[in-house]
């Protein structure tokens, strides 16, 4: 919603609205998969909260394993960045996407 509202507020086209939706989907998946991974590979000190709390849940890590999750995070991150490149002056957002999906905390 936030991505689409930004495009609408900026007077974006229907194609740009669709791009914002696709971007948000890709970023959201990359972020959630990384979050699931950090629950397994992160430490309490890094995360500032308990880890391993999702062990009994159906997380991406539980469904696919860490190696496949890393591949998925990279694929969705690249997809999000490619979509952003359709907008003018997207360099800062591309950097933010990379930082969010490669985070360790």
N, C-alpha and C positions, 0 to 999 in steps of 0.2 A: 504494500500500500504506500509506504513512504517513497519508494522509487517511482511509482506511477504518479503520485501527487507532485513530486518534483518536476517531472516532465510536463504535466498539465500546467503547473504554475509557471513554467518557463515557456509556455506556448508551443510545446512539442507537437509533432505530427502523430497520426495514428500508428505509423510504422515505429516511431520512437517510443510510443507507449508500449507497443508489443515487445520492443527490445528491452524496455525497462522490466517488464514482466519476466522475460526469459533470463535477464541478468539476475533478478532477485531470486528466482528459482535456483539457478546455478550457485550463486553465492550462499544461499541458505543451506543447500545440501553440503557444500564444501565445509561450511562452518560447523554444521551439526556432526558431520563425520569426524572432523578434527576434534570436536568436543568429546565425542565418544572415545576416540583414541586416547586423548589426554586422561580420561578416567582410568585407563589401563596403564599407560606409560608415564604419566606425570607423577610427581611427588607432591605430598601435602605442602611442602615448603614452596614449591614452584606455583602450585595452584591456589594457595591460600585457603584451601578448603579440603575436606576429605576426598580421597580417591578410592576407586574400587566400589563405589556405592551403586553402580549400575550393573554389577556382575550378574544379577538375576533377571535383568531386563533384556528385551530383544533389541539390542543396540546394533549399529552397523558392524562393530568389531565382532560381536558374537555371531552375526550372520555371515560375514565375509572374511574375517581375520584381519590382522594388522597390515600385512603386505598389500592385500587387495584394497583395503581402505586408503592406504597411502596413494595408490594409483588413482582411486576415485577422487580423492581430494585434489590431486594434481590436475586431473581431467576437468573437473568442475571449475577449478580456479582458472584454468586456461580458457575455458568456455566463457566464463564471466568477463575475463579481461578482453577477449576478442569482441564480445558484444559491446563493451564500453568503448572500444575503439571506433565504433560507429558514431559516437558523439564527439563534438569539438572539445578540446582541452580536457581530455580525460586522464591525463598522466597521473595526477594526484590520486584520483579514485583507483586507478590500476595499482598504484603502490599500496593503497589502503587494503585492497582486496588481497594482494599477496601477503601483506602483514597479518591480516585476520586469519587467513587459512594456513599460515605456516607458524602460527604462534605456539609457544610452549607453556603459556599460562592462561 
